[in-house]
C-alpha cells in the first residue's frame, strides 16, 4: 500500500542543514547512505521522496539527528 503525500520542502532543507552541521559534503553523506550524489541533491532540493531505508542508513552510519530531519525538532 502506497499513500501519496505532498513533498515537504522543509524536509529537504533540514536534511541539508543536518549535513552541514555534521561538516559533510554532499558526496560524503551520499556515500554513508549508499546513494548517488545526484540522489542526495534531489533529497535536499525536495524534488525526490526520501525513503525509509535512506533514513535507516543515516541512523546506523552517521551521527545525523534523524528525528530533526523528519520533524524539525532536535532530539538532543
RAPE-V558622 format. One record per residue. RES is the residue in three letters. PSI is psi in whole degrees, -180 to 180 (* if undefined). D_CENTER is the distance of its C-alpha to the mean C-alpha in Angstrom with 1 decimal. Layout:
[[RES | PSI | D_CENTER] [RES | PSI | D_CENTER]]
//
This chain:
[[UNK | 129 | 22.8] [UNK | 127 | 20.1] [UNK | 121 | 19.7] [UNK | 129 | 18.7] [UNK | 150 | 16.9] [UNK | 147 | 16.4] [UNK | 140 | 13.0] [UNK | 105 | 11.9] [UNK | -35 | 11.8] [UNK | -28 | 11.0] [UNK | -48 | 7.7] [UNK | -39 | 6.6] [UNK | -39 | 8.9] [UNK | -36 | 7.6] [UNK | -46 | 4.3] [UNK | -41 | 7.2] [UNK | -42 | 9.5] [UNK | -40 | 8.0] [UNK | -44 | 8.1] [UNK | -40 | 11.5] [UNK | -38 | 12.6] [UNK | -9 | 12.3] [UNK | 30 | 14.3] [UNK | 144 | 12.4] [UNK | 163 | 12.9] [UNK | -48 | 10.6] [UNK | -29 | 12.7] [UNK | -45 | 12.5] [UNK | -38 | 8.8] [UNK | -44 | 9.3] [UNK | -45 | 12.4] [UNK | -37 | 11.2] [UNK | -7 | 9.0] [UNK | 32 | 12.0] [UNK | 175 | 11.1] [UNK | 159 | 12.7] [UNK | -41 | 12.2] [UNK | -46 | 13.0] [UNK | -40 | 10.3] [UNK | -45 | 7.6] [UNK | -39 | 9.7] [UNK | -41 | 9.9] [UNK | -47 | 6.4] [UNK | -31 | 6.8] [UNK | -8 | 10.4] [UNK | 21 | 9.9] [UNK | 4 | 12.2] [UNK | 141 | 10.6] [UNK | 135 | 9.8] [UNK | 117 | 6.7] [UNK | 157 | 9.0] [UNK | -36 | 9.8] [UNK | -28 | 10.6] [UNK | -47 | 7.2] [UNK | -37 | 6.5] [UNK | -43 | 10.1] [UNK | -42 | 9.9] [UNK | -40 | 7.7] [UNK | -43 | 10.3] [UNK | -39 | 13.1] [UNK | 2 | 12.6] [UNK | 177 | 11.4] [UNK | 23 | 12.2] [UNK | 140 | 8.8] [UNK | 83 | 9.7] [UNK | -40 | 7.7] [UNK | -36 | 10.5] [UNK | -44 | 10.0] [UNK | -41 | 6.4] [UNK | -46 | 8.4] [UNK | -22 | 11.7] [UNK | 2 | 12.0] [UNK | 126 | 14.4] [UNK | 139 | 14.3] [UNK | -16 | 15.4] [UNK | * | 17.4]]
//
